[in-house]
Amino acid sequence: MGRCGRRFALGLISVTMLLVGTAQAARVKDISSIAGVRSNQLIGYGLVVGLNGTGDGRRSEFTTQALANMLQGLGLTIAPKDIRVENVAAVMVTASLPPFARAGGRLDVLISSLGDAESLQGGTLLLTPLRAVNGEIYAVAQGPVSVGGFAVSGAAGGGVQKNHTTVGHIADGALIEREVALQFNDRDHIKLILNHPDFTTSFRLIEMINSKFEKGIARAIDGGTIEVRVPEAYRKKLVEFVSILEHMEVTPDRIAKVVLDERTGTVVIGEN
């Protein structure tokens, strides 16, 4: 064996082969979702007040303009150029409206600084409307901002910072004002969308559903979408029918893979 061959052999001494066992069955709810049953993203522009001199500077003109507009709505008229404060920060507020959410429910919101604020620690978000992509208001957010970090600076300069202090959240900080119209119980068909489209997995799922209920109840639209006809016995009990579907188990097809880690010299080989 030559020198190159010996080096190659020594490099393979640390190779580890992990043979993955037979793929296990997964619940339908873990590998798919129901078409139309999804969350909706909400966004809003707001102001965080009460900061200890860590708010936006004078270069953030949109902050002073927003503050002037808010004060005008409260009956106080002041020109934006006359506002010189450092305890206010402009922020973007985002949230996710889950399916079947009802008016009066609560949502968690994420607060992200928009200007040059140093920190949102100790601040309070003022009433902020949250809109969907259609421009309609679905929730309003307000409350004290919780920051998952801190920043400490000394008089001589320098300091210590942990995590991001310009991003925070408010648990249950948004109140749902409007519901998303969703007709669910009146459906005579539902569609299952596979998280990872695969023809073999779709075929296995169709066979399983047809054997569980009745032949021809499920059919594939494509490799990632399965249409299921609701049986007559479940027309008024669609929630129960979906629950049965979600808890059924199917074995997803796996793609044969070989993973090579050049740095550690490790080889991971799949079942096939």
Secondary structure, DSSP 8 states (H G I E B T S, - for coil): --HHHHHHHHHTTT--EEE------EEHHHHEEETT---EEEEEEEEEE--SS-S--TT-HHHHHHHHHHHHHTT----GGG---SSEEEEEEEEEE-TT--TT-EEEEEEEE-SS-S--TT-EEEEEEEE-TTS-EEEEEEEE-EES-EEEE-TTS-EEEES-SSEEEEEEEEEE-S------TT-SEEEEEESS--HHHHHHHHHHHHHHS-TTSEEESSSSEEEEE--GGGTT-HHHHHHHHHT-EE-------EEEETTTTEEEE---
